[in-house]
Amino acid sequence: MDLGGPFHLPLWFDYGATFIWAITGALLAARRQYDIAGIAVLAFVSATGGGLLRDGIFLQIAPPLVLRTWVYMALVVAAASAVHVAGGHIQRIPLFDRTIAIVDALGIGGFAVTGVQLSLLAGLGPPAAAFVGVVNAVGGGMLRDLFLQREPGIFKPGPPVALAALAGAILYLALTLGLEMGGALAGLISVIAVFLIRVSALRYGWRTSAPRGFEGVDGHDALPR
């Protein structure tokens, strides 16, 4: 790897993370008793939603990168088919949950950095690039939750996800724009930092919290006029 060049996620990791995230979306759909079409849609948005939001809305890349090759669609179809056929047996695979946690911890940083880098190349400023980086990292999970008609998990107190992605995006910007470090090296450092944040949060129980003083208040109450 040329550490002075741009940051690139290894294709094997990009494809592997896509498949794992498609599996998680498909499993959630299966638990809701969706049919194969519903399972495939949930798998698709879980695996590629962040990239679709990044390219289709913010960077306006046409067509989005995930649609320029058959590989991503094939991975989604494979994941949806596996869940439809194997069902709950997949969840009982040894180290299944730990594998998902590791891929998730690495993927959040990797896709955050990728989003930032593509945004800078498209001419966006650092704040906007950081925002797009976070969307690229967590957008799939957010769309998945919206399709399931539940509050997005990134909005609720728990182990930091969006904040971890934001930390990685800001670190990458600081290293590349502030210290003029090569993109690949800065990306590697940022991905490792996000990975450590996520693993430490899960290991030591670090959680975000809601503001105090609103306990017991209905979230749908109208604001005072």
C-alpha positions as CSV (number, residue, x, y, z in Angstrom):
1,M,0.0,0.0,0.0
2,D,1.3,3.5,-0.9
3,L,0.7,5.3,2.4
4,G,1.3,8.6,0.6
5,G,-1.5,8.0,-1.9
6,P,-5.3,8.2,-1.4
7,F,-7.2,5.9,1.0
8,H,-8.8,2.8,-0.5
9,L,-10.8,0.2,1.3
10,P,-9.5,-3.3,0.2
11,L,-12.1,-4.8,-2.1
12,W,-12.2,-8.0,0.0
13,F,-13.2,-6.0,3.0
14,D,-15.7,-3.8,1.1
15,Y,-17.4,-6.9,-0.3
16,G,-17.2,-8.7,3.0
17,A,-18.7,-5.9,5.0
18,T,-21.4,-5.5,2.4
19,F,-22.3,-9.2,2.7
20,I,-22.3,-9.1,6.5
21,W,-24.5,-6.0,6.7
22,A,-26.8,-7.5,4.1
23,I,-27.1,-10.6,6.4
24,T,-28.0,-8.5,9.4
25,G,-30.7,-6.6,7.5
26,A,-32.0,-9.9,6.1
27,L,-32.2,-11.4,9.6
28,L,-34.2,-8.5,10.9
29,A,-36.6,-8.9,8.0
30,A,-36.9,-12.6,8.6
31,R,-37.7,-12.0,12.3
32,R,-40.6,-9.8,11.1
33,Q,-41.8,-12.7,8.9
34,Y,-41.2,-10.8,5.7
35,D,-41.2,-12.8,2.4
36,I,-38.1,-13.0,0.1
37,A,-38.9,-9.7,-1.5
38,G,-38.9,-7.9,1.9
39,I,-35.8,-9.8,3.1
40,A,-34.0,-8.7,-0.1
41,V,-35.0,-5.0,0.3
42,L,-33.9,-4.9,3.9
43,A,-30.6,-6.6,3.0
44,F,-30.1,-4.1,0.2
45,V,-30.7,-0.9,2.3
46,S,-28.7,-2.3,5.2
47,A,-25.7,-3.0,3.0
48,T,-25.7,-0.2,0.6
49,G,-27.9,2.6,2.0
50,G,-25.0,4.8,3.2
51,G,-23.4,4.7,-0.3
52,L,-26.8,5.4,-2.0
53,L,-27.4,8.4,0.2
54,R,-23.8,9.7,-0.3
55,D,-23.9,9.3,-4.1
56,G,-27.5,10.0,-4.9
57,I,-28.2,12.9,-2.6
58,F,-25.1,14.6,-1.4
59,L,-22.5,14.0,-4.1
60,Q,-25.0,13.4,-6.9
61,I,-22.9,10.8,-8.6
62,A,-25.0,9.1,-11.3
63,P,-25.3,6.2,-11.2
64,P,-24.2,5.5,-7.6
65,L,-21.0,3.5,-7.2
66,V,-22.8,0.5,-5.7
67,L,-24.8,0.1,-9.0
68,R,-21.9,0.3,-11.3
69,T,-20.9,-3.3,-10.8
70,W,-23.0,-6.5,-10.4
71,V,-21.0,-7.6,-7.4
72,Y,-22.9,-5.6,-4.7
73,M,-26.3,-6.8,-6.0
74,A,-25.0,-10.3,-6.1
75,L,-23.9,-10.1,-2.5
76,V,-27.2,-8.8,-1.4
77,V,-29.1,-11.6,-3.3
78,A,-26.8,-14.2,-1.8
79,A,-27.3,-12.9,1.7
80,A,-31.1,-12.6,1.3
81,S,-31.3,-16.1,-0.2
82,A,-29.1,-17.6,2.6
83,V,-31.3,-16.1,5.3
84,H,-34.5,-17.2,3.5
85,V,-33.3,-20.8,3.1
86,A,-31.2,-21.3,6.3
87,G,-33.2,-19.1,8.6
88,G,-32.2,-19.1,12.3
89,H,-29.4,-21.5,11.7
90,I,-27.2,-18.6,10.6
91,Q,-27.5,-17.0,14.0
92,R,-26.1,-20.1,15.6
93,I,-22.9,-20.1,13.6
94,P,-19.9,-20.0,16.1
95,L,-18.6,-16.5,16.7
96,F,-21.3,-15.0,14.4
97,D,-22.1,-12.1,16.7
98,R,-18.4,-11.4,17.4
99,T,-17.6,-11.4,13.6
100,I,-20.4,-8.9,13.0
101,A,-19.1,-6.7,15.8
102,I,-15.6,-6.7,14.4
103,V,-16.7,-6.0,10.8
104,D,-19.0,-3.3,12.1
105,A,-16.2,-1.6,14.1
106,L,-13.9,-1.6,11.2
107,G,-16.5,-0.7,8.6
108,I,-17.8,2.4,10.4
109,G,-14.3,3.9,10.3
110,G,-13.5,2.7,6.8
111,F,-16.7,4.0,5.2
112,A,-16.6,7.3,7.1
113,V,-13.1,8.0,5.7
114,T,-14.2,6.9,2.2
115,G,-17.1,9.3,2.4
116,V,-14.9,12.2,3.5
117,Q,-12.4,11.6,0.8
118,L,-14.9,11.4,-2.0
119,S,-16.6,14.5,-0.6
120,L,-13.4,16.5,-0.6
121,L,-12.7,15.3,-4.2
122,A,-16.1,16.6,-5.2
123,G,-15.3,20.0,-3.8
124,L,-17.1,20.0,-0.5
125,G,-15.7,21.8,2.5
126,P,-14.4,20.0,5.6
127,P,-17.7,20.3,7.7
128,A,-19.8,19.0,4.8
129,A,-17.3,16.3,4.1
130,A,-17.4,15.1,7.7
131,F,-21.2,15.0,7.6
132,V,-21.2,13.0,4.4
133,G,-18.6,10.7,5.9
134,V,-20.9,10.0,8.9
135,V,-23.9,9.4,6.6
136,N,-21.8,7.0,4.5
137,A,-20.9,5.0,7.6
138,V,-24.3,4.8,9.4
139,G,-26.8,5.6,6.6
140,G,-27.6,1.9,5.9
141,G,-28.6,1.2,9.5
142,M,-30.7,4.3,9.6
143,L,-32.6,3.5,6.4
144,R,-33.1,-0.1,7.7
145,D,-34.7,1.1,10.9
146,L,-36.9,3.6,9.0
147,F,-38.1,0.8,6.7
148,L,-38.9,-1.3,9.8
149,Q,-40.9,1.7,11.2
150,R,-38.8,2.1,14.3
151,E,-36.6,4.8,15.7
152,P,-33.1,4.8,14.2
153,G,-30.7,3.2,16.7
154,I,-28.1,5.9,16.1
155,F,-30.6,8.5,17.6
156,K,-30.9,6.6,20.9
157,P,-28.6,6.3,23.9
158,G,-26.2,3.4,23.5
159,P,-22.6,2.6,22.4
160,P,-21.4,5.4,20.2
161,V,-21.9,4.8,16.5
162,A,-22.5,8.1,14.7
163,L,-20.1,9.8,17.2
164,A,-17.4,7.2,16.5
165,A,-17.8,7.8,12.8
166,L,-17.7,11.6,13.3
167,A,-14.5,11.2,15.3
168,G,-12.9,9.2,12.5
169,A,-14.0,11.8,9.9
170,I,-12.6,14.7,11.9
171,L,-9.4,12.9,12.6
172,Y,-8.9,12.1,8.9
173,L,-9.5,15.8,8.0
174,A,-7.1,17.0,10.7
175,L,-4.4,14.6,9.5
176,T,-4.8,15.3,5.8
177,L,-5.6,19.0,5.8
178,G,-4.0,20.1,9.0
179,L,-0.8,17.9,9.0
180,E,-0.8,17.3,5.2
181,M,-0.4,13.5,5.9
182,G,-0.9,11.1,3.0
183,G,-4.5,10.0,2.6
184,A,-3.8,6.3,2.9
185,L,-1.8,6.7,6.2
186,A,-4.3,9.2,7.6
187,G,-7.2,6.8,6.7
188,L,-5.5,3.8,8.3
189,I,-4.9,5.8,11.5
190,S,-8.5,7.0,11.5
191,V,-10.0,3.5,10.9
192,I,-7.9,2.2,13.8
193,A,-9.0,5.0,16.1
194,V,-12.7,4.3,15.3
195,F,-12.2,0.6,15.8
196,L,-10.7,1.2,19.2
197,I,-13.5,3.5,20.2
198,R,-16.1,1.0,19.2
199,V,-14.4,-2.0,20.8
200,S,-13.7,-0.1,24.0
201,A,-17.3,1.1,24.1
202,L,-18.5,-2.5,23.9
203,R,-15.9,-3.8,26.3
204,Y,-16.3,-1.2,29.0
205,G,-19.9,-0.3,28.5
206,W,-19.4,3.3,27.2
207,R,-22.8,4.8,26.2
208,T,-24.2,8.0,25.0
209,S,-26.9,9.6,27.1
210,A,-30.0,11.6,26.7
211,P,-30.2,15.2,28.2
212,R,-31.4,15.4,31.7
213,G,-34.7,16.9,32.7
214,F,-36.8,15.2,30.1
215,E,-37.4,11.9,31.9
216,G,-41.0,10.7,31.5
217,V,-41.9,13.4,28.9
218,D,-43.7,12.0,25.9
219,G,-41.5,12.5,22.9
220,H,-44.5,13.5,20.8
221,D,-45.6,16.3,23.0
222,A,-45.8,19.7,21.2
223,L,-43.3,22.3,22.1
224,P,-44.7,25.2,24.1
225,R,-45.7,28.2,22.0
